[in-house]
Amino acid sequence: VIQKAKNFQLPVDIMLELFDNLVIPILTYGAEVWGFSDLIVLERLHLKFLKMILHVKSTTPSCMVYGEFGAFPIHVVIYSKMLGFWSKVSNSRNDNKISVIMFRLLKTLDAKGIYSSPWITKVKDILNSLGMSNLWLSNNFNLKWFKAAVLLRLKDQYCQKWSSDVNSLAICTSYRLFKH
């Protein structure tokens, strides 16, 4: 993607769209299942691409880079996918699907304290951080509303963190003067 963009001298907005539509789906393939793991490598790759487009140093604060593009870290996409998958599995009425069977087994083992699945733990942690912990016990909610609400809350949380970073980092003093 980078080489093609340079060869065709593509504008920044097209390069971002190509990355979002070609690279992000590959990086997040199957994230519904493995998204509980450490996402630092993916976040670094995303930031490296964004910094390359901006032609800034690798030491430029991430909050400034994300702010310039109005972009969000990859974990927003991954957590949204995880909770979307969780909502489908937990609301499923099809008792023959292996994903439903495994989810119910893991949930039961977790509730009894026999086994704590990292995936289950991460889903519960994300729900708690979004103020949706009550949905863990419920398995009867509107999936369309849930997906939209999760994405909105994840983005809102990041915007709050971004604002805090920009306002607290001394290196962002000039950035604050010019950007709102």
C-alpha positions in Angstrom: 0.0 0.0 0.0 2.8 2.4 0.9 4.7 1.7 -2.3 1.6 2.1 -4.5 0.7 5.3 -2.7 4.1 6.7 -3.4 4.1 5.6 -7.0 0.7 7.1 -7.8 1.3 10.1 -5.5 -2.0 9.5 -3.8 -3.4 12.2 -1.5 -3.5 11.6 2.3 -7.2 10.9 2.5 -7.0 8.1 -0.1 -4.0 6.6 1.7 -5.9 6.5 4.9 -8.9 5.0 3.2 -6.7 2.3 1.6 -5.2 1.5 5.0 -8.6 1.4 6.7 -10.1 -0.8 4.0 -7.2 -3.0 3.0 -4.8 -3.3 6.0 -7.1 -3.0 9.1 -9.3 -5.9 8.0 -6.3 -8.1 7.6 -4.8 -7.0 11.0 -8.0 -7.5 12.8 -9.1 -10.8 11.1 -10.5 -13.1 13.8 -10.0 -10.3 16.5 -13.4 -11.4 17.9 -11.6 -14.3 19.4 -8.0 -13.2 20.0 -8.6 -9.5 20.8 -8.0 -10.0 24.5 -4.2 -10.3 23.8 -1.6 -7.6 23.8 -2.4 -5.1 20.9 0.8 -3.1 21.2 2.3 -4.4 17.9 -0.8 -3.5 16.0 -1.0 -0.1 17.5 2.6 0.6 16.7 2.1 -0.5 13.1 -0.9 1.8 12.7 1.0 4.7 14.3 4.1 4.1 12.2 1.9 4.3 9.1 0.2 7.5 10.2 3.5 9.2 11.2 4.9 8.2 7.8 2.1 9.9 6.0 2.5 13.1 8.1 6.3 13.0 7.6 6.9 13.4 11.4 9.5 11.9 13.6 8.8 8.6 15.3 9.0 10.5 18.7 6.0 12.7 17.9 3.4 12.0 20.5 0.7 9.6 19.4 -2.1 11.9 20.6 -0.9 14.6 18.2 -0.9 12.1 15.3 -4.3 10.8 16.0 -5.6 14.3 16.5 -4.3 15.4 13.1 -6.2 12.6 11.3 -9.2 12.4 13.6 -8.3 8.7 13.8 -8.8 6.2 16.6 -6.4 3.5 17.8 -7.0 -0.1 16.4 -8.2 -1.3 19.8 -11.4 0.6 19.3 -12.1 -1.6 16.2 -11.0 -4.8 18.0 -13.0 -4.3 21.2 -16.0 -3.4 19.1 -15.6 -6.7 17.2 -15.1 -8.7 20.4 -18.3 -7.3 22.0 -20.2 -7.7 18.7 -19.3 -11.4 18.7 -20.0 -11.7 22.4 -23.5 -10.2 21.9 -24.3 -12.6 19.1 -23.1 -15.6 21.0 -24.7 -14.7 24.3 -28.1 -13.9 22.6 -28.1 -16.9 20.3 -31.0 -19.3 20.5 -29.1 -21.9 18.4 -27.9 -24.4 21.0 -26.1 -26.5 18.3 -23.4 -23.9 17.3 -20.0 -24.8 18.7 -19.3 -21.1 19.5 -22.5 -20.9 21.6 -21.7 -24.2 23.4 -18.2 -23.1 24.2 -19.3 -19.6 25.3 -21.9 -21.1 27.7 -19.3 -23.6 29.0 -16.7 -20.9 29.6 -19.3 -18.6 31.2 -20.4 -21.4 33.6 -16.8 -22.3 34.5 -16.0 -18.6 35.1 -19.1 -18.1 37.3 -18.2 -21.2 39.4 -14.6 -20.0 39.7 -13.3 -23.2 38.1 -11.6 -21.6 35.1 -11.1 -18.0 34.1 -10.9 -17.6 30.4 -8.8 -14.6 29.3 -11.4 -13.9 26.6 -14.3 -13.9 29.1 -12.3 -11.7 31.5 -11.5 -9.2 28.7 -15.2 -9.0 27.6 -16.3 -8.4 31.1 -13.6 -5.8 31.6 -14.6 -3.9 28.5 -18.3 -4.0 29.4 -17.4 -2.7 32.9 -15.3 0.1 31.4 -18.1 1.1 29.1 -20.6 1.2 32.0 -22.5 -1.8 30.5 -21.7 -4.5 33.1 -25.4 -5.2 33.6 -25.6 -6.6 30.1 -23.2 -9.5 31.1 -26.0 -11.2 33.0 -28.7 -10.3 30.4 -29.0 -12.1 27.2 -31.9 -10.3 25.8 -31.0 -6.9 24.3 -31.1 -5.2 20.9 -28.0 -6.2 19.0 -28.2 -3.3 16.6 -28.4 -0.8 19.5 -25.7 -2.6 21.4 -23.1 -2.5 18.5 -23.8 1.2 17.9 -23.6 2.1 21.6 -20.4 0.1 22.1 -18.6 1.9 19.2 -19.8 5.3 20.4 -18.7 4.7 24.0 -15.3 3.3 22.9 -14.8 6.4 20.7 -16.0 8.7 23.5 -13.6 7.1 26.0 -10.7 7.5 23.6 -11.6 11.1 22.9 -11.5 11.8 26.6 -8.1 10.1 26.9 -6.9 12.0 23.9 -8.0 15.3 25.3 -6.4 14.5 28.7 -3.1 13.6 27.0 -3.0 16.7 24.8 -3.8 18.9 27.8 -1.3 17.3 30.2 1.8 16.7 28.0 4.2 19.6 28.0 5.3 18.7 24.5 1.8 19.4 23.2 1.8 23.1 24.3 2.1 24.4 20.7 -0.3 21.9 19.4 -3.0 23.1 21.9 -2.6 26.6 20.6 -3.4 25.7 17.1 -5.7 22.8 17.4 -9.0 22.5 19.1 
